[in-house]
Amino acid sequence: MTKRRFYGFIALLWTTGLAWLVASLLGHSHSVCLFKFATNLPCPSCGATRSMVALLHGNLAEAFLINPLGILLFVITVVVPAWLGLDFLTKKESLHRSYLHMEDIFRQNRLATVASVALLLLNWFWSISKGL
């Protein structure tokens, strides 16, 4: 992915996610999960928004119990705009270089890929067992 497309995509993704989170905080969003609608099972990220809302209310334990991915998404939601701003101000591309580095790690290291997929599946099975 080119640098320009990467930064545009990240900015769009962050803006959309933030809008969804704000709508959730204001009580204007409804949980719409096409995977759950089609299969009657939660998707691997089901509960992530509720987890982030719990975190914003200072409930770390509740956020973790709902979906640990929400905590990761929250950290990304805070870090990415700061990183984008820093890259813009310094005219550097450190976020893009970091993305390319992580892409290389996953491409070259099967253990990293397998471990990430295993953690995602573990989280998904946990969500299913909780009846999300």
C-alpha positions in Angstrom: 0.0 0.0 0.0 1.4 3.4 -0.9 2.1 5.9 1.8 -0.6 8.3 0.7 -3.3 5.6 0.5 -2.2 4.2 3.9 -2.5 7.5 5.7 -5.8 8.2 4.0 -7.1 4.8 4.9 -6.0 5.1 8.5 -7.5 8.5 8.9 -10.8 7.3 7.4 -10.8 4.2 9.6 -10.0 6.2 12.8 -12.7 8.8 12.0 -15.3 6.2 11.4 -14.4 4.3 14.5 -14.4 7.4 16.6 -17.9 8.4 15.3 -19.2 5.0 16.1 -17.8 5.2 19.6 -19.2 8.7 20.2 -22.6 7.5 18.9 -22.4 4.5 21.3 -21.6 6.8 24.2 -24.6 9.0 23.4 -26.8 6.0 23.0 -27.5 6.6 19.3 -26.0 3.4 17.9 -27.5 0.0 17.7 -25.4 -3.1 17.6 -25.3 -4.3 14.1 -23.3 -7.4 13.5 -24.0 -9.1 10.2 -22.0 -12.2 11.3 -24.2 -12.6 14.4 -27.3 -11.9 12.4 -26.4 -14.6 9.8 -25.0 -17.3 12.2 -26.5 -16.4 15.6 -22.9 -16.5 16.9 -20.9 -13.5 18.0 -18.1 -12.4 15.7 -14.5 -12.2 17.1 -14.9 -8.5 17.8 -18.5 -8.6 19.3 -18.5 -6.5 22.4 -15.5 -4.4 21.5 -17.5 -1.2 21.4 -19.1 -2.0 24.8 -15.7 -2.8 26.1 -14.4 0.6 25.0 -17.4 2.4 26.6 -16.7 0.5 29.8 -13.1 1.6 29.6 -14.1 5.2 29.1 -16.2 5.0 32.2 -13.2 3.8 34.2 -14.2 0.1 34.3 -11.0 -1.7 33.2 -12.0 -5.1 34.6 -15.5 -4.9 33.0 -13.9 -3.8 29.7 -11.6 -6.8 29.8 -14.4 -9.2 30.6 -16.6 -7.9 27.8 -13.9 -8.1 25.1 -10.1 -7.7 25.6 -9.9 -6.4 22.0 -11.8 -3.3 23.1 -8.8 -2.3 25.2 -6.5 -2.8 22.3 -8.8 -0.8 20.1 -9.0 2.0 22.7 -5.2 2.2 22.8 -5.1 2.4 19.0 -7.8 5.1 19.0 -5.7 7.2 21.3 -2.2 6.5 19.8 -3.0 6.7 16.0 -4.2 10.3 15.8 -1.2 11.5 17.9 1.1 9.4 15.7 -0.5 10.8 12.5 -0.2 14.3 13.8 3.5 13.8 14.7 4.2 12.4 11.3 2.4 15.4 9.7 4.3 18.0 11.8 7.7 16.4 11.4 7.1 15.5 7.7 8.1 11.9 8.5 6.4 8.6 7.8 7.1 6.6 10.9 3.6 5.2 11.2 3.8 3.9 7.6 7.3 2.5 8.1 6.1 0.7 11.3 3.1 -0.7 9.4 5.5 -2.0 6.7 7.8 -3.5 9.4 4.9 -5.3 11.1 3.7 -6.6 7.7 7.2 -8.0 7.1 7.2 -9.7 10.5 3.9 -11.4 9.8 5.0 -12.3 6.2 8.3 -13.8 7.3 7.4 -15.2 10.7 4.8 -17.9 10.7 4.9 -18.1 14.5 3.8 -14.5 14.8 0.9 -15.1 12.4 -0.2 -18.4 14.1 0.0 -16.8 17.6 -2.1 -13.8 16.5 -4.7 -16.1 14.9 -4.7 -18.3 18.0 -5.3 -15.3 20.3 -8.1 -14.1 18.1 -9.7 -17.5 18.1 -9.3 -17.8 21.8 -11.0 -14.4 22.3 -13.8 -15.5 19.9 -14.4 -18.8 21.7 -14.5 -16.9 25.0 -17.1 -14.5 23.5 -19.2 -17.5 22.4 -19.0 -19.1 25.8 -20.1 -15.9 27.5 -23.1 -15.8 25.1 -22.4 -12.3 23.7 
